[in-house]
């Protein structure tokens, strides 16, 4: 890591300091909160209080990514597309890739600590001619990815609640509307926990510890209570291909079995990849923590490290404890993990108790999702990235939360949930979309960085030099890989019931973005040029205003 200069347009700040009619500005600037000063230099006022610590930001970041919970939600789907081999070695692969993603995000977050995250970085780094649309597109990709991610977490948590009820009441036949109602209930429940800013840092720490304690309890109890255990060959070398990709894979191949297995493994990686998604979460809390250029990289890379350790050991523990894989995939609860708990403990009450820990972790994940998407929506609205931006960019000063943006995002998650009633397959395609859209939103500012030159920007305290360059390349290659390979059908032969509709999701989103850009965005969006022109004004307002109120 190398120390760098502050990533703010200091020439604008200097103009404010050196104005002839501002003889006392030097004293004012010295007393101004330095984090608020840096933010003003970027063209923004300090609207939110800096109440977060590095532990609470890490808590929100890990509670959202929550790798072991993600593995739980996609356990059997992953096994059918590669067996235990996919999960065990896929986690290692994705942890390495996610480390590169985390380094790429951390470098930019350290150089440009702003709640806008990737869309702000794109605006600063892109050539001025293309900066507005580049930033606008990045913001929409990131926000859409956050909405789809939140919907997927709400579904996983809601389905787990319904599954527990079914296990306790075997006569119940689960219907889609049961899961839909549960989905809406957990979404509304989690909404209220994000309505009071003072408690959010503590909530982040609490959900972190709930996740870690739940992980440890399940890690110990399940293998300890299981009557039989699988051998090491099953856990580390058992490959299963139930996808139908066994005859010709991608094109014709003289070794069809090998090609089919490779395709099954690639398709199955979607489930493992889900467990390391959303690493940008911490960056959107940059304006709510002191010294964000140092703290945010710690939170991002800490999330990856904890995620790898918990998800890998958790998966191995569960695989050693499995007895009947077919019974798990066909369980009437609709929740294979719950069925696994029931197999291992031979107790419905015990299985429901362990699943309750998973549900509690899922609720923590959903709360973190709401924190994430509300900050993304609010920061994007500040620059008029969405319709009615002047309404949704307001922060409720009484509760210190962008309440309107939070409400908008939650309503959109509720609307997206209606798709589950029409087609579960189409809804599941959004899980794929949330992964790829977020990668694309990370890739755009990285491409702009490489075009501009990594050494042609003011580096933050976290800067990895050649390692950072390697990480940037890995991120871009992996984004291209996921965009193409994750668009293939999940199984063969393809039918309306198992089709991967992610391409349709991309198409609909592209229509929305294009329409909004030409009808409103290209005239209203506050991009690089306008923001730089207004920087001196924001510095002046911060000196005269209320920066001390937020420190």
GILIN-V828765 format. One line per field, one symbol per residue. ss: DSSP state (H for helix, E for strand, L for the rest). phi: phi as a letter, one per 20 degrees, with the letter a starting at -180 (. if undefined). burial: 1 if it has 24 or more other ideal C-beta (glycine too) atoms within 12 Angstrom, else 0. A space follows every 10 residues. Layout:
ss: ???
phi: ???
burial: ???
This chain:
ss: LLLLLLLLLH HHHHHHHLLL LLLLHHHHHH HLLHHHHHHH HLLLLLLLLL LELHHHHHHH HHHHHLHHHH HHHLHHHHHH ELHHHHHHHH HHHHHHHHHH HHHHHHHHHH HLLLLLLHHH HHHHHLLHHH HHHHHHHHHH HHHHHHHHHH HHHHHHHHHH HHHHHHHHLL LLLLLHHHHH HHHHHHHHHH HHLLLLHHHH HHHHHHHHHH HHHHHHHHHH HHHHHLLLLL LHHHHHHLLL ELLLLLLLLL LLLLLHHHHH HHHHHHHHHH HHHHLLLLLL HHHHHHHHEL LHHHHHHHHH HHHHHHHHHH HHHHHHHHHH HLLLHHHHHL LLLLLHHHHH HHHHHLLHHH HHHHHHHHHH HHHHHHHHHH HHHHHHHHHH HHLLLLLLHH HHLLLELLLL ELHHHHHHHH HHHHHHHLHH HHLHHHHHHH HHHHHHHHHH HHHHHHHHHH HHLHHHLLLL LLLLLHHHHH HHHHHHHHHH HHHHHLLLLL LLLLLLLLLL LHHHHHHHHH HHHHHHHHHH HHHHLLLHHH HHHHHHHHHH HHHHLLHHHH L
phi: .cfcefecff fffffffeff ecfefgffff efgfffffff feoceeedfe eedfffffff ffgffkgfff fffcffgfff dqmfggffef ffgfffffff ffffffffff fcfbfflfff ffffefggfd fffgfgffff ffffgfffff ffffffffff ffffffffcg ffdfdgffff ffgfffffgf gffdecffef fffffffffg ffffgfffge ffffeffccf effffdbedc cdeneceble nebfdfffff fffffffffg fffgfcemff gffedfecbf lffdffgfff ffffffffff ffffffgfff efccfffffd fffmcgffff gfffelbfff ffffffffff ffffffffgf ffffffffff fgdmecflff eeeedfffdl bffffffgff fffffgffff febfffffff ffffffffff fffgffffff ffofedcffe febdlffffg fgffgfffff gfgeffefgf bcfebfecfe effffgffff ffffffffeb ffeefedgff fffegfffff fffeecgffd e
burial: 0001011110 0110011000 0000100110 0111111111 1111111111 1111111111 1111111111 1111111111 1111111111 1111101111 1111111111 1111111111 1111110000 1111111111 1111111111 1111111111 1111111000 0001010111 1111111111 1011101001 1011111111 1101101110 1110110001 0001100111 1110110010 0000000001 1111111111 1111111111 1111111111 1111111111 1111111111 1111111111 1110100110 1011111111 1111100101 1111111111 1111111111 1111111111 1111110010 0111100001 1111111111 1111011011 0001111111 1111111111 1111111111 0101001111 1111000100 1111110110 1110111111 1100000111 1100110010 0110011000 1001111100 1101111111 1110001001 1
